Amino acid sequence: MLADGSSGVSVDAAKADTGVPRSQDAGADDSSSGAPDPDLDPATAETNAVEQRAARHLSAGELSKADEVLEASGKTKSHYGCAARYAMANVLRQILAGDRNLSDACLDRLNIAEELCSAAASEAQRRFSDAAAPPKSLSFLPGRGSPFSHPWSSSTSGKNFAKFSPVARRELAEWRRATGMQALMLLFRAVVLFSKHAQIKGALTLRSTWLLVRSAPQKPVEGDPAQFAQLVRGVFLLMLSNLPPFLQKVFSLIGFESDKEAGLEQLAQALQSQEFEPSTLGTIVLALHHLLLSQQEYNDDVRQHMATAHQTISEELSRDPQSVLSKLVASHILRRRGELEAAMSLLDDIAPLVMSEIAALGRPDIHAYRIQYDRATLHMVCFRFDTSIELLEPLASPESSFGAKVLATAMLSSCYAMKADPDFSRALELVNAMGQDVDLGRMDRSIMLKQTTLQRRAHRQLLGFELLYIFGHLKCYSPVVGKDREANLAWLAARRAEILAIARDTGLEAPRDLLRVPPGANPIALEELAACTLIIGHISALSGDLSAAEAGLDALARPKDADEALIAALAASDAYAPPWAMYELAAVKMRQKDYLTAKNLLERSQKLAKSSKRPFSFNHMLAFKCAGGLRECKKHL
């Protein structure tokens, strides 16, 4: 809720075709782009108009139209701004499709744009140096060359800036814009390289990106209206501040900085830009940052983070109701608040446009994965399994080239097992075909380890609950930040009753048979009982019943000297439940302000997650979550 009690994100407002306040409607005539700057030559003014039109189409998700505008100008390989917007179109395609198979085309455009930005920055630096011959009042150390070594040097700011001629100021703004845009292209190139598992190239590209923007000012300066560098620097400072302390030290040794507050301030500065990328992308990064923190139920500020994420994206949608990226992020925020139908409405609104843009590629193997998967999982948590199946089938088909096909297949087979008239044969067929002709990554292997349990389970519908838990989808119904507390509690209570019934049907007794594993116990029944106990504990914690959660989870996260028997008994299948239960119990202890016990539990959980002695599914994900919890504990110890 916002301060006035309103819900903030209005689906109707988000659908309204009212245009982009920073410029004009995406479909507006060229003449509506505002009066031209009388100081610009006609060629520059024409190029600026092309960039503005392309940016409006990009914001609205009209990527093909943006391409048409830019290609018609003939400047996609000659002007850095046009080339950068041309590259952005492919970046957005990859984000919306979520498919690594678009990476090569994306890199091609990014490489061209980065080279043109670099050349434009060098040329603007030369023109600025010529127009701003250092006056005698500008002092600098002899032997150091020109004082204009980078676009944000002290010799270009403050009182010195006021001494430059209008021509020099214009060239300085161009130098800063081209440099910042080059950094943005490099940042996207690094992200794409990481998605292709080119880790070394990605790391080197990140280093080059940081070197370009590390000197960007923390505070606003005159002569830098674009704010591209501030956006990139803010992303670095904020993202690195979320890494474990050890990694922060490693990055600091090679020249990087990490400062959450400075990063937030830098991004807030970027929001004032009159250009599409810094303002929109800065808003989205801020909203996602707070959304991520709102996922941590043990965080004392979880409600505040949720409210900030919600307000940030609401304000962005009020400024730019057509923004496809903002609507996509807003759907995740609404989902976290439990406003599932409103989230679905936003996704349904942008799905036709996104699917048509992907279809325009002429590649039947490429799907609008990001949108379709989000829609499918929303229907899944609403228990509309048939609709979810319709959305997931194309993503998991043999013809699909989607790189993370294993994830779509896992959710699809779970939907077949959970539907009212279960189709276990289809579910098993999908499991048997999983991983064929797919480049398996770490997450894929975890999903396959978890999913193969479907072949031996007596209660196959339980696996769907486990995947919903692992990927955080049950948090949609958290009354801690949710809008409708009573409805959420009722939904969680119904799920708890279903899983309790499965637990009883295993023939084992919890917690007795978890605390002391019976000799010759059926390992599959034991695995199912452990999974039920873990999910029930999670649901109890989400519901706010911490005592019930603690009592149930303690059967799995028992004292150290007693957990080996259960883990050994589960090792033949998947011993993921005990270490995950330790993490869940630690979260309960943190909400009870017992940080020392929480720290001990997290350290045990993390040790098991990192051990290669008995690997279990999603161990790397658990290790990352434990690291975040330990950072929170250490703040209070």
Secondary structure, DSSP 8 states (H G I E B T S, - for coil): --TTS--S--HHHHH-----TTS--TT--GGGG----TTS-HHHHHHHHHHHHHHHHHHTT-HHHHHHHHHHHT-TTT-HHHHHHHHHHHHHHHHHH--GGGHHHHHHHHHHHHHHHHHHHHHHHHHHHHHT---TT----TTS--S-SSTT-GGGSTHHHHTS-HHHHHHHHHHHHHHHHHHHHHHHHHHHHHHTT-HHHHHHHHHHHHHHHTTS-SS--TT--S-HHHHHHHHHHHHHHTS-HHHHHHHHHTT----HHHHHHHHHHHTT-SSHIIIIIHHHHHHHHHHHHHT-TT-TTHHHHHHHHHHHHHHHHHH-TT-HHHHHHHHHHHHHTT-HHHHHHHHHHHHHHHHHHHHTT--TT---HHHHHHHHHHHHHTT-HHHHHHHHHHHHSTT---TTHHHHHHHHHHHHHHSSS--HHHHHHHHHHTTTT----HHHHHHHHHHGGGGT-SSTTHHHHHHHHHTTGGGGG-TTT-S-HHHHHHHHHHHHHHHHHHHHHTT--TTHHHHS--TT--HHHHHHHHHHHHHHHHHHHHHT-HHHHHHHHTTTS--GGGHHHHHHHHTTT-TTHHHHHHHHHHHHHHHTT-HHHHHHHHHHHHHHHH-SSS--TTHHHHHHHHHHHHHHHHH--
